[in-house]
Amino acid sequence: MLGAIIGDIVGSVYEWHNIKTKDFPLFRDDCFFTDDTVMTIATADALMSGVKADDFINAYKKWGRFYPDAGYGGRFGSWIHSNDRKPYNSWGNGSAMRVSPCAWVMNCGFYGRTGCWPSNGWECVTKSAEVTHNHPEGVKGAQATAVAIFLSRFYAGGHAFDYCQPWSVEELKDEIKKLIESNFGYDLSRTLDEIRPIYRFNESCQDTVPQAIIAFLESMDFEDAIRNAISLGGDSDTLAAITGSIAEAAYGVPDWIRDKALSYLDAPLRDVYNRWTSYIENN
């Protein structure tokens, strides 16, 4: 979750003022959290309450109404403030930017023993998307992001080493690329240098999630992953939130970046972050 929050805050000032370079100050005084952070916090809050669809609906509406000006898309904003609890067939990238907490409750050991998808926690990924983004592309974007986070956790936590030879970072990235291309059909073969010149603002999962994953695949460390994502332009805060959520699991987050990012959060958001951190440590 922290990686998504950091990516959102860093990218907040570039969403409508795109840059096509990695050379920029990581944090500016005018950075701020957006709907990406609010909904990621909401997902964590929902998971600490349960994993039913109603838990996600309640959390998204509750936190969306608490922060009505966080920058939601038009249809999602209308849904938040309505009494309607039905999904609206969205394929927007919101399902992917908010999914990261779900990937931290998945069972890592299952993949090492069988090479199959995790058996514990996978359903919450789908539910977190389907309560609003029930279009196949909306669900797929959340699932692909969660898989990348799950595999990165699996690698970084050393779980793979109980069942096979230790992975290098490059082997991890090869595994992520292989599984996402084969299971979700995303093309991850392009380079950032190929994408960057022609990439423009896009709010769809299908034109955000692959680019965000590629930004991670080409990264050297957490900060470099965030810089890669921002340098593409487009929906910068959401791109960086998705990339950051994967990079956190693979690399960890430097203390100074964590502390600086958390300083942008207000008390209610910080409280959920602290509770979530304890929840993950104890479960």
KOLZATI-584516 format. One line per 5 residues: number of its first residue (from 0); for each residue x, y, z of N, C-alpha, C. Coordinates in pm, 1 decimal. Layout:
BEGIN
NUM	X:Y:Z:X:Y:Z:X:Y:Z; ...
***
This chain:
BEGIN
0	81.6:-121.1:0.0:0.0:0.0:0.0:84.9:125.9:0.0; 192.9:125.3:75.8:277.7:244.0:85.8:331.4:286.1:-50.9; 370.4:188.4:-133.3:424.0:221.6:-264.7:323.3:293.7:-351.3; 196.8:253.6:-341.9:91.3:320.6:-417.5:73.1:463.7:-369.2; 76.7:483.3:-238.5:61.3:617.2:-180.8:175.7:707.8:-226.5
5	296.5:656.2:-222.1:411.9:735.7:-264.1:400.7:773.1:-411.3; 370.3:675.0:-495.8:356.5:704.2:-637.7:250.8:808.7:-664.3; 139.6:800.5:-594.5:31.2:897.1:-609.8:76.9:1037.9:-572.3; 142.6:1050.0:-457.1:184.8:1182.4:-409.7:290.2:1242.1:-502.2; 388.2:1162.7:-540.8:491.9:1213.7:-630.7:431.1:1254.0:-765.0
10	338.4:1172.9:-815.4:280.1:1200.4:-945.7:171.4:1305.7:-947.2; 125.5:1348.3:-830.3:10.8:1439.8:-822.1:31.5:1569.9:-898.9; 152.8:1621.6:-898.5:179.0:1751.9:-961.6:209.5:1739.5:-1110.8; 214.5:1615.7:-1160.0:247.3:1595.1:-1301.1:131.3:1539.0:-1382.4; 18.4:1510.4:-1317.1:-94.0:1450.2:-1389.1:-141.8:1540.9:-1502.2
15	-152.6:1670.2:-1474.4:-197.8:1765.2:-1576.5:-83.0:1848.1:-1632.9; 37.6:1819.0:-1588.6:157.7:1887.7:-1638.7:265.3:1782.2:-1661.0; 241.5:1697.8:-1760.1:329.5:1584.0:-1785.0:472.2:1626.1:-1813.1; 564.9:1541.8:-1768.3:705.5:1557.9:-1803.3:751.7:1426.7:-1866.6; 849.2:1434.8:-1950.1:898.5:1316.2:-2021.0:1045.4:1292.2:-1986.8
20	1075.6:1308.3:-1860.3:1212.1:1290.3:-1812.3:1210.1:1228.6:-1673.8; 1319.2:1164.2:-1636.2:1333.4:1109.5:-1501.6:1402.9:1207.9:-1407.8; 1442.5:1320.8:-1460.1:1516.2:1420.7:-1382.6:1418.3:1523.7:-1326.5; 1371.5:1499.4:-1205.0:1278.6:1591.0:-1139.6:1288.4:1569.1:-988.9; 1251.3:1668.6:-908.9:1253.3:1649.4:-762.8:1147.1:1547.5:-723.1
25	1185.8:1450.2:-642.4:1092.3:1343.6:-608.4:971.8:1397.9:-532.1; 994.8:1484.7:-437.9:886.0:1547.6:-363.2:896.1:1698.1:-377.7; 783.4:1760.0:-407.4:774.8:1905.3:-411.7:681.1:1952.1:-301.0; 695.9:2078.5:-262.8:610.7:2131.2:-156.7:463.2:2128.0:-195.3; 434.9:2134.2:-326.1:295.2:2136.4:-369.8:241.0:1998.3:-403.5
30	314.6:1892.7:-373.6:261.1:1758.0:-389.1:145.3:1736.2:-291.4; 57.8:1644.0:-326.4:-58.5:1617.7:-241.2:-109.8:1476.9:-270.7; -189.4:1421.4:-179.1:-251.8:1292.6:-205.5:-379.1:1314.3:-286.5; -413.2:1216.7:-369.5:-531.9:1226.0:-453.5:-625.3:1107.9:-424.8; -721.0:1088.8:-514.3:-815.7:978.1:-498.8:-745.8:842.5:-497.0
35	-627.6:832.9:-559.3:-555.5:706.1:-559.5:-518.4:663.5:-417.7; -469.0:757.9:-339.8:-436.4:729.5:-200.0:-561.9:701.0:-119.2; -664.0:782.5:-136.6:-787.4:766.1:-58.8:-848.8:628.5:-82.4; -853.8:586.1:-208.9:-916.5:456.9:-238.6:-826.5:338.5:-201.2; -695.5:357.6:-204.2:-606.3:252.2:-154.5:-624.8:234.5:-4.3
40	-635.0:345.0:67.0:-664.4:340.5:210.6:-799.2:273.8:234.0; -896.6:306.4:150.1:-1030.0:247.5:163.7:-1025.9:96.7:144.8; -945.3:49.7:49.8:-932.1:-94.8:28.6:-875.6:-162.5:152.6; -771.9:-101.8:210.5:-714.5:-157.4:333.4:-816.2:-158.9:445.5; -892.4:-52.9:458.0:-995.2:-45.1:561.0:-1099.1:-155.0:541.2
45	-1136.4:-178.1:415.4:-1233.7:-283.2:385.7:-1180.5:-420.5:424.8; -1054.9:-447.5:394.1:-996.0:-578.1:423.5:-986.3:-604.2:572.4; -970.3:-498.6:650.0:-964.7:-515.6:795.0:-1103.1:-535.4:855.1; -1207.0:-510.5:773.1:-1344.8:-532.6:817.4:-1398.0:-667.2:770.9; -1346.4:-717.0:658.6:-1392.2:-842.7:600.4:-1356.4:-845.9:453.3
50	-1402.6:-945.7:381.6:-1369.9:-955.9:238.9:-1495.6:-972.3:154.4; -1609.2:-932.2:207.4:-1733.0:-937.9:130.4:-1742.1:-815.9:39.3; -1820.2:-830.1:-65.7:-1839.6:-717.8:-157.6:-1891.0:-594.9:-83.4; -1981.2:-616.8:11.5:-2037.2:-504.0:86.3:-1929.9:-429.0:165.5; -1827.5:-498.9:210.0:-1719.6:-432.7:284.0:-1647.5:-332.3:194.2
55	-1622.3:-371.1:69.4:-1557.6:-279.4:-24.5:-1650.3:-164.4:-62.2; -1775.5:-195.0:-89.3:-1871.1:-89.2:-124.0:-1880.9:12.2:-11.6; -1896.4:-36.2:110.6:-1909.6:53.4:225.6:-1785.6:140.6:240.8; -1667.9:80.9:225.6:-1544.0:155.8:243.6:-1524.8:259.7:132.8; -1551.1:222.3:9.0:-1531.3:316.8:-101.4:-1626.9:435.2:-90.4
60	-1749.4:408.8:-53.2:-1845.4:518.7:-37.1:-1810.5:605.0:85.0; -1774.0:540.0:194.3:-1740.6:612.9:317.5:-1622.2:707.1:295.8; -1512.0:654.6:243.0:-1392.6:736.1:227.1:-1406.2:835.1:111.5; -1480.7:795.9:8.7:-1504.8:889.7:-100.6:-1584.5:1010.7:-55.7; -1681.7:988.0:28.6:-1761.7:1099.8:79.8:-1683.2:1183.6:181.3
65	-1591.2:1119.1:250.1:-1508.2:1191.5:346.0:-1409.8:1284.5:275.0; -1367.9:1244.2:153.9:-1276.7:1327.0:73.6:-1340.3:1350.3:-63.1; -1444.1:1433.9:-69.3:-1520.8:1449.2:-194.0:-1445.0:1518.5:-306.5; -1337.8:1587.6:-274.8:-1264.7:1664.3:-375.7:-1127.3:1604.6:-406.2; -1114.2:1474.0:-392.0:-983.8:1410.2:-409.8:-948.1:1385.9:-556.4
70	-1043.4:1408.9:-648.4:-1011.5:1396.7:-790.2:-1063.2:1270.4:-856.4; -1180.0:1225.5:-816.4:-1237.2:1103.7:-872.8:-1282.4:1124.7:-1017.0; -1286.1:1014.4:-1092.3:-1348.0:1018.8:-1223.6:-1496.7:1045.9:-1210.4; -1557.3:1095.7:-1317.1:-1696.1:1139.0:-1310.8:-1793.8:1031.5:-1268.5; -1782.9:913.4:-1328.5:-1877.7:807.1:-1297.0:-1856.0:753.3:-1156.1
75	-1730.6:740.1:-1115.3:-1704.1:691.2:-980.8:-1750.1:792.8:-877.1; -1725.6:921.2:-904.5:-1770.6:1024.5:-813.2:-1920.8:1024.0:-795.9; -1993.7:1003.8:-905.8:-2139.8:996.9:-897.1:-2183.2:874.5:-817.0; -2115.6:762.8:-838.3:-2148.8:640.0:-765.9:-2127.8:657.8:-616.4; -2017.4:722.2:-577.8:-1986.6:743.6:-436.3:-2102.0:813.3:-365.2
80	-2156.4:915.1:-430.0:-2254.7:1000.5:-363.3:-2398.7:955.5:-386.1; -2415.5:847.4:-461.5:-2550.2:796.2:-485.6:-2584.4:687.8:-383.6; -2708.9:646.5:-385.3:-2751.8:533.9:-302.6:-2738.0:401.0:-376.2; -2694.1:407.9:-500.4:-2678.5:288.1:-583.3:-2555.5:209.8:-537.9; -2570.5:81.0:-515.9:-2459.6:-3.7:-473.7:-2417.6:-101.9:-583.5
85	-2472.7:-83.5:-702.5:-2440.3:-172.2:-813.7:-2319.0:-120.9:-890.9; -2242.5:-210.7:-951.9:-2128.6:-168.2:-1035.1:-2178.2:-105.2:-1165.3; -2090.1:-36.5:-1234.3:-2131.4:34.9:-1355.2:-2043.0:2.4:-1475.8; -1984.2:-117.5:-1475.7:-1915.1:-170.8:-1593.5:-1795.0:-85.4:-1635.2; -1721.2:-34.4:-1539.4:-1605.8:50.5:-1570.9:-1483.6:-32.6:-1606.5
90	-1405.3:18.3:-1702.6:-1274.9:-38.5:-1734.2:-1163.2:58.2:-1697.4; -1195.5:155.2:-1612.6:-1097.1:255.5:-1573.7:-986.8:199.3:-1486.0; -876.5:275.4:-1478.0:-757.9:227.5:-1405.6:-771.3:237.8:-1253.9; -884.9:286.7:-1205.7:-904.9:295.2:-1061.2:-902.3:161.6:-990.5; -945.0:55.7:-1059.8:-943.9:-76.4:-996.8:-802.6:-124.5:-969.9
95	-708.6:-84.1:-1055.0:-569.0:-127.3:-1040.3:-493.0:-42.8:-939.7; -522.1:85.3:-934.3:-444.7:171.5:-844.0:-480.4:148.7:-698.2; -599.3:92.8:-671.3:-643.2:76.0:-531.9:-625.9:-66.1:-480.7; -579.3:-159.3:-563.5:-583.8:-301.9:-530.4:-470.3:-349.4:-441.2; -364.3:-271.7:-426.1:-242.0:-323.8:-363.3:-262.3:-388.7:-226.7
100	-346.0:-337.0:-135.9:-360.6:-407.2:-7.7:-406.6:-552.2:-24.1; -489.0:-579.1:-126.6:-536.8:-716.9:-147.9:-421.1:-812.2:-173.9; -319.8:-764.3:-244.1:-206.6:-850.4:-278.4:-122.4:-886.9:-157.2; -139.2:-813.9:-47.6:-62.0:-841.9:73.3:-131.3:-942.2:165.8; -251.3:-985.4:129.7:-317.4:-1088.7:208.9:-323.6:-1220.4:131.8
105	-258.1:-1227.0:18.5:-253.7:-1350.9:-57.9:-153.5:-1448.2:3.9; -178.0:-1577.7:-15.8:-92.0:-1682.0:37.7:27.5:-1703.0:-53.9; 146.7:-1667.6:-6.1:265.9:-1676.2:-90.2:314.2:-1819.1:-109.6; 300.7:-1905.5:-9.2:357.2:-2038.3:-17.6:298.2:-2124.3:-127.5; 174.2:-2098.8:-162.9:105.5:-2182.9:-261.0:176.0:-2181.2:-395.2
110	223.9:-2065.2:-438.2:288.6:-2056.8:-569.0:416.8:-2139.0:-572.0; 492.1:-2135.2:-464.5:617.8:-2207.4:-461.3:599.3:-2357.8:-470.3; 492.8:-2408.7:-410.6:469.7:-2552.8:-412.5:414.2:-2602.1:-545.2; 333.8:-2520.2:-611.3:259.2:-2569.7:-727.4:281.7:-2491.8:-855.5; 329.9:-2368.9:-846.3:341.8:-2285.7:-964.5:208.7:-2231.8:-1012.7
115	103.4:-2244.3:-931.1:-29.5:-2198.0:-968.9:-62.2:-2067.4:-895.0; -179.1:-2011.3:-927.5:-219.9:-1887.6:-861.8:-238.6:-1910.3:-712.1; -223.5:-1806.7:-630.1:-243.5:-1821.7:-486.1:-387.1:-1862.0:-454.6; -400.9:-1948.0:-354.2:-533.2:-1998.3:-319.0:-600.3:-1914.2:-211.9; -525.3:-1838.2:-138.9:-578.7:-1761.4:-27.3:-567.1:-1613.0:-56.9
120	-679.6:-1544.2:-62.3:-677.3:-1401.1:-84.1:-706.7:-1357.7:-225.7; -706.4:-1451.4:-321.3:-728.9:-1412.8:-460.9:-868.3:-1355.0:-482.2; -967.4:-1408.8:-410.5:-1104.9:-1363.8:-431.2:-1123.0:-1216.8:-393.9; -1044.7:-1167.5:-297.0:-1062.9:-1027.9:-256.1:-1013.9:-932.5:-364.3; -916.8:-973.9:-443.8:-870.3:-892.0:-555.9:-984.1:-868.2:-652.9
125	-1051.7:-977.2:-690.6:-1161.6:-966.5:-785.8:-1277.3:-886.1:-728.5; -1311.2:-911.4:-603.8:-1422.1:-838.6:-541.8:-1393.4:-689.5:-532.3; -1269.6:-653.7:-499.9:-1235.6:-511.7:-486.3:-1257.7:-436.3:-616.0; -1239.3:-505.4:-727.9:-1262.6:-443.5:-859.0:-1409.3:-446.2:-896.5; -1472.4:-562.3:-881.0:-1605.1:-585.1:-937.6:-1715.4:-500.9:-875.8
130	-1694.1:-448.0:-756.5:-1801.2:-368.3:-695.5:-1828.2:-240.2:-774.2; -1733.0:-198.0:-856.0:-1754.3:-83.6:-945.5:-1706.2:-116.0:-1086.6; -1582.6:-167.6:-1096.7:-1518.0:-190.5:-1225.6:-1538.5:-335.7:-1270.5; -1661.9:-368.8:-1302.8:-1692.9:-507.7:-1337.8:-1680.9:-536.9:-1487.0; -1634.7:-442.0:-1566.0:-1598.1:-471.1:-1704.7:-1477.4:-564.9:-1703.4
135	-1468.4:-660.0:-1796.5:-1354.3:-753.0:-1795.0:-1218.5:-684.7:-1791.6; -1204.6:-571.1:-1857.7:-1076.5:-499.9:-1855.7:-1049.4:-437.5:-1720.3; -1154.5:-393.7:-1650.7:-1136.3:-337.6:-1517.0:-1092.4:-442.9:-1418.1; -1151.5:-560.8:-1426.3:-1113.3:-671.3:-1338.9:-972.1:-718.6:-1372.4; -942.8:-731.3:-1501.0:-811.8:-779.0:-1544.0:-700.2:-686.2:-1497.3
140	-722.6:-557.1:-1503.3:-619.7:-463.1:-1459.6:-585.0:-479.6:-1313.3; -687.9:-499.2:-1230.0:-663.9:-520.2:-1087.3:-592.5:-652.9:-1063.8; -635.2:-756.2:-1133.2:-574.7:-887.5:-1114.9:-428.0:-889.6:-1158.0; -398.3:-829.0:-1271.7:-259.9:-827.2:-1320.7:-169.0:-751.6:-1225.2; -217.4:-640.3:-1173.7:-138.9:-563.0:-1076.7:-113.6:-645.1:-950.8
145	-217.5:-710.7:-902.0:-203.8:-791.7:-781.1:-107.1:-907.7:-801.3; -109.4:-969.4:-918.6:-16.5:-1079.5:-947.2:128.1:-1030.0:-942.0; 153.0:-913.2:-1000.4:288.7:-858.3:-999.4:334.7:-829.0:-857.3; 245.3:-776.1:-774.5:278.8:-749.1:-634.4:302.2:-880.0:-559.7; 213.8:-975.7:-580.4:224.9:-1105.6:-514.3:358.3:-1173.1:-545.7
150	395.8:-1178.4:-672.5:522.2:-1242.1:-709.7:641.4:-1166.4:-652.7; 631.2:-1034.5:-648.1:740.2:-954.2:-590.7:752.7:-978.8:-441.3; 641.7:-990.0:-372.7:643.2:-1025.4:-229.8:703.7:-1163.1:-210.3; 662.4:-1254.7:-293.7:709.2:-1392.7:-286.7:861.1:-1398.2:-298.2; 914.0:-1319.5:-391.8:1058.5:-1312.2:-412.7:1126.8:-1241.4:-295.9
155	1079.3:-1121.3:-263.7:1147.7:-1039.1:-163.5:1142.7:-1103.0:-24.9; 1035.1:-1176.9:3.0:1022.5:-1240.9:133.0:1099.5:-1370.2:145.4; 1161.8:-1413.3:35.8:1241.3:-1534.8:39.8:1161.7:-1663.5:31.7; 1031.1:-1653.2:5.5:947.4:-1772.9:2.7:989.6:-1869.0:-108.5; 1032.6:-1813.5:-219.8:1071.5:-1898.0:-333.0:1187.7:-1988.2:-296.7
160	1268.2:-1942.1:-204.7:1392.6:-2012.9:-176.5:1369.9:-2142.5:-98.5; 1249.7:-2161.7:-46.3:1216.9:-2287.2:20.3:1189.3:-2399.0:-80.1; 1162.9:-2359.2:-204.3:1117.3:-2457.2:-302.5:1203.9:-2463.9:-428.3; 1293.0:-2368.9:-445.4:1373.3:-2366.1:-566.7:1500.6:-2286.5:-539.0; 1586.7:-2277.2:-636.5:1706.9:-2196.7:-622.3:1669.4:-2049.1:-609.8
165	1745.7:-1972.9:-534.4:1714.0:-1830.1:-519.7:1701.4:-1759.2:-655.2; 1601.3:-1672.2:-662.7:1581.8:-1593.0:-783.2:1670.4:-1468.7:-777.4; 1716.8:-1425.9:-891.0:1772.8:-1291.8:-902.1:1657.7:-1196.1:-931.1; 1683.2:-1066.6:-920.5:1579.9:-968.6:-952.1:1535.5:-984.3:-1097.2; 1629.1:-1009.8:-1185.0:1594.0:-1025.0:-1325.9:1508.8:-1149.0:-1348.9
170	1535.9:-1256.1:-1275.5:1452.3:-1375.8:-1287.7:1311.3:-1348.5:-1237.5; 1299.5:-1271.0:-1129.9:1168.5:-1229.6:-1082.0:1093.6:-1154.5:-1191.7; 1159.4:-1060.2:-1252.8:1094.5:-980.0:-1356.0:1056.7:-1064.6:-1476.7; 1140.0:-1159.6:-1511.9:1106.8:-1250.8:-1621.7:981.0:-1332.1:-1589.1; 970.9:-1375.0:-1462.5:854.2:-1452.3:-1419.9:728.4:-1366.7:-1425.8
175	737.0:-1243.8:-1377.6:622.9:-1152.2:-1382.9:579.1:-1129.9:-1526.6; 674.8:-1099.9:-1612.8:644.1:-1074.0:-1753.9:578.4:-1195.0:-1818.7; 633.2:-1312.7:-1794.5:580.8:-1434.9:-1855.3:437.7:-1461.6:-1810.5; 414.2:-1455.6:-1679.8:282.2:-1490.2:-1627.9:176.4:-1388.3:-1666.7; 211.2:-1260.8:-1666.3:111.8:-1159.2:-1700.0:80.1:-1161.6:-1849.2
180	180.5:-1179.4:-1932.1:153.8:-1187.6:-2076.3:70.4:-1310.9:-2109.8; 101.4:-1423.9:-2047.4:31.7:-1548.0:-2082.0:-108.6:-1555.0:-2023.0; -129.6:-1496.0:-1905.0:-259.0:-1506.3:-1838.5:-352.4:-1388.1:-1864.5; -295.6:-1272.9:-1895.7:-379.3:-1154.1:-1912.9:-370.3:-1092.6:-2052.3; -275.3:-1137.1:-2131.9:-266.8:-1089.5:-2269.4:-208.2:-951.9:-2286.9
185	-151.5:-893.7:-2181.5:-86.2:-763.1:-2195.5:46.5:-779.4:-2271.1; 76.1:-683.2:-2355.3:203.8:-680.9:-2426.3:304.1:-603.5:-2341.9; 400.7:-673.9:-2286.2:502.6:-609.9:-2202.7:637.9:-607.8:-2273.3; 636.8:-617.6:-2405.1:761.4:-625.8:-2481.3:820.0:-489.7:-2516.0; 737.6:-384.9:-2511.2:788.1:-252.5:-2547.5:876.0:-195.9:-2436.6
190	967.0:-108.0:-2473.4:1052.5:-41.6:-2376.1:994.0:94.4:-2340.4; 1040.1:151.1:-2230.8:996.0:285.0:-2193.8:1032.6:386.6:-2301.1; 1148.7:370.7:-2360.8:1190.8:463.7:-2465.6:1100.2:456.8:-2587.2; 1040.8:340.6:-2610.7:946.0:327.5:-2722.0:809.6:384.9:-2686.4; 770.2:369.5:-2560.7:638.2:416.3:-2517.1:635.3:567.8:-2498.3
195	737.9:621.5:-2437.0:738.3:759.8:-2388.7:700.7:864.8:-2494.4; 756.3:862.2:-2614.2:728.0:970.3:-2709.7:582.3:979.2:-2753.2; 510.6:867.4:-2751.6:374.9:867.6:-2805.7:267.8:849.4:-2698.1; 309.1:832.5:-2574.0:211.4:804.1:-2468.6:142.3:931.9:-2424.4; 9.7:923.8:-2411.9:-71.0:1038.0:-2372.0:-164.0:996.9:-2258.2
200	-231.5:1095.2:-2201.5:-321.5:1071.2:-2088.5:-426.3:967.1:-2125.6; -441.4:868.2:-2039.5:-537.5:761.3:-2063.4:-580.0:704.2:-1928.7; -709.2:691.9:-1908.4:-760.6:645.3:-1779.9:-805.1:499.4:-1782.5; -779.6:428.3:-1891.4:-822.9:288.6:-1899.9:-720.4:196.0:-1836.2; -768.0:82.5:-1787.3:-675.0:-19.7:-1737.4:-584.7:-69.4:-1849.2
205	-641.2:-92.5:-1966.5:-566.1:-154.8:-2074.5:-454.0:-67.7:-2127.8; -460.5:63.0:-2103.7:-353.6:152.1:-2148.6:-283.8:221.9:-2032.7; -296.9:166.0:-1914.9:-224.7:215.8:-1797.0:-147.2:103.9:-1728.7; -213.2:-8.6:-1704.0:-150.5:-116.5:-1628.7:-26.4:-173.2:-1698.9; -30.5:-205.8:-1830.2:91.9:-257.3:-1893.2:207.7:-160.3:-1884.2
210	180.4:-31.8:-1906.0:286.3:68.7:-1899.6:344.0:79.3:-1758.6; 258.0:70.6:-1658.1:304.6:77.3:-1519.5:391.2:-43.1:-1485.0; 353.2:-159.5:-1534.5:432.6:-279.6:-1507.3:568.2:-270.7:-1576.8; 568.8:-222.4:-1699.5:695.4:-206.0:-1771.6:787.2:-108.4:-1697.6; 729.1:-3.6:-1638.9:809.9:91.2:-1561.6:880.0:20.3:-1446.3
215	812.9:-76.7:-1385.2:878.8:-156.4:-1282.4:983.0:-248.9:-1342.1; 949.6:-315.5:-1449.5:1040.9:-413.8:-1508.8:1174.1:-350.8:-1548.9; 1172.7:-223.3:-1586.3:1295.6:-155.3:-1627.3:1366.4:-84.5:-1511.8; 1315.5:-96.7:-1391.4:1370.5:-20.5:-1279.0:1489.4:-89.2:-1214.5; 1568.1:-9.1:-1142.9:1683.0:-59.4:-1068.0:1655.9:-65.5:-917.3
220	1565.1:20.5:-869.2:1529.5:23.6:-727.9:1395.2:95.3:-715.8; 1348.5:114.7:-593.4:1216.1:172.8:-573.0:1205.6:311.7:-633.9; 1298.2:397.9:-601.1:1291.2:534.9:-651.9:1297.6:537.6:-804.2; 1381.9:455.3:-861.8:1394.6:451.5:-1007.1:1263.3:407.5:-1071.9; 1192.1:315.8:-1008.7:1062.9:271.1:-1061.8:962.9:386.1:-1066.4
225	957.7:465.2:-959.8:867.4:580.6:-956.3:905.8:680.3:-1065.2; 1033.2:705.9:-1080.7:1079.3:800.3:-1182.8:1046.1:748.3:-1323.3; 1060.9:618.3:-1343.8:1024.3:559.5:-1473.3:878.2:587.8:-1506.4; 791.1:562.7:-1410.0:647.6:580.2:-1433.5:613.0:725.6:-1463.1; 666.5:817.7:-1384.1:636.7:958.8:-1404.7:685.7:1005.2:-1540.9
230	798.9:953.2:-1583.4:859.4:999.6:-1708.6:778.0:962.6:-1832.0; 682.4:872.0:-1817.6:599.1:835.4:-1932.2:495.7:941.7:-1964.0; 460.7:1024.4:-1865.4:351.5:1118.6:-1884.3:219.1:1049.7:-1856.1; 115.3:1089.6:-1927.5:-14.2:1025.8:-1908.5:-75.9:1056.5:-1773.5; -148.3:960.3:-1720.2:-214.1:973.9:-1589.6:-108.9:946.9:-1482.4
235	-23.0:1044.6:-1460.8:102.7:1023.6:-1388.8:85.2:968.5:-1248.6; -9.2:1022.5:-1173.4:-22.7:976.9:-1034.8:-69.6:832.1:-1027.8; -160.7:793.7:-1116.8:-209.6:656.4:-1115.9:-104.9:559.5:-1169.6; -37.0:597.3:-1276.2:73.0:515.5:-1326.6:174.9:487.9:-1216.7; 215.2:593.5:-1147.6:317.2:578.9:-1044.1:264.2:503.5:-923.3
240	134.5:516.0:-895.4:76.2:440.0:-784.6:82.4:290.2:-813.0; 50.1:251.4:-935.3:53.3:109.3:-971.8:197.4:58.6:-971.7; 285.9:133.7:-1037.0:427.7:94.9:-1038.6:484.0:88.8:-897.2; 452.7:189.5:-817.1:504.5:194.7:-681.0:457.6:79.7:-594.9; 334.3:35.4:-618.4:282.4:-75.8:-538.3:358.0:-205.3:-566.8
245	402.4:-222.3:-691.0:482.1:-340.4:-726.4:624.8:-325.2:-673.6; 681.3:-206.2:-693.1:820.0:-181.8:-652.5:838.1:-193.4:-502.0; 738.6:-151.0:-424.6:747.0:-166.3:-279.1:766.4:-312.4:-241.1; 688.0:-400.1:-305.3:694.8:-542.5:-272.2:828.1:-603.1:-312.0; 885.4:-557.5:-422.2:1010.3:-615.8:-472.4:1133.7:-561.1:-402.6
250	1136.0:-429.8:-380.8:1257.6:-364.2:-332.3:1250.0:-316.9:-187.0; 1126.8:-298.1:-137.3:1112.3:-224.8:-12.9:1116.1:-75.5:-40.6; 1089.5:5.0:61.1:1086.9:150.7:46.3:1190.7:211.7:139.5; 1280.2:295.1:86.6:1375.9:362.7:174.9:1304.7:443.0:283.8; 1362.9:443.8:401.8:1297.6:509.5:515.5:1267.2:656.7:488.7
255	1360.8:726.1:425.0:1339.3:870.0:405.5:1223.3:896.2:310.3; 1205.0:809.3:211.0:1093.4:825.4:118.1:962.3:794.7:189.3; 961.7:688.2:270.3:842.0:655.7:347.8:802.0:771.1:438.0; 896.4:822.3:514.4:865.6:927.6:612.0:818.6:1055.1:543.1; 881.2:1088.9:431.6:841.7:1209.9:359.6:700.6:1194.8:303.7
260	670.4:1081.7:244.1:537.7:1060.5:187.1:429.3:1063.7:294.5; 455.6:999.5:406.6:355.1:995.1:512.7:327.7:1132.9:571.2; 422.1:1223.3:557.1:401.9:1359.1:609.3:294.2:1434.5:531.5; 258.4:1387.5:412.4:154.2:1451.0:332.2:14.5:1402.6:370.0; 5.6:1295.4:448.4:-124.3:1240.7:485.8:-180.2:1310.3:608.2
265	-312.8:1321.7:612.7:-375.4:1377.5:732.2:-399.0:1265.1:833.7; -454.2:1301.4:948.4:-467.5:1206.0:1059.1:-554.3:1085.0:1025.6; -673.0:1101.6:963.1:-754.8:982.6:935.1:-686.4:883.6:841.6; -619.6:933.1:737.6:-550.3:843.4:645.7:-431.5:777.3:713.6; -360.4:854.6:791.8:-244.0:801.5:862.8:-286.3:694.2:964.1
270	-402.3:713.8:1025.6:-450.9:614.9:1122.5:-476.0:480.1:1055.1; -538.6:480.8:937.3:-563.2:355.1:866.8:-431.3:292.8:823.7; -338.8:376.7:776.9:-207.4:323.6:737.9:-140.6:253.1:856.0; -143.8:314.2:972.2:-81.1:254.4:1090.2:-151.1:125.1:1130.9; -282.8:125.7:1125.5:-357.1:3.7:1160.4:-329.3:-106.6:1060.0
275	-320.3:-70.3:932.7:-292.1:-169.0:828.9:-152.8:-229.3:847.2; -55.6:-147.2:880.1:79.3:-195.8:902.9:81.8:-299.3:1015.9; 10.3:-270.6:1123.1:2.8:-366.2:1234.1:-73.5:-490.8:1194.1; -178.0:-473.3:1116.9:-260.6:-585.3:1071.3:-177.4:-684.2:989.0; -98.4:-631.3:895.4:-16.8:-716.2:809.6:92.9:-786.8:890.4
280	149.9:-715.7:984.0:255.7:-775.4:1066.4:203.8:-889.6:1153.6; 78.0:-883.6:1191.5:21.4:-981.8:1284.2:-62.9:-1088.3:1217.4; -70.6:-1086.2:1083.6:-151.9:-1185.4:1014.0:-69.6:-1255.8:905.8
***
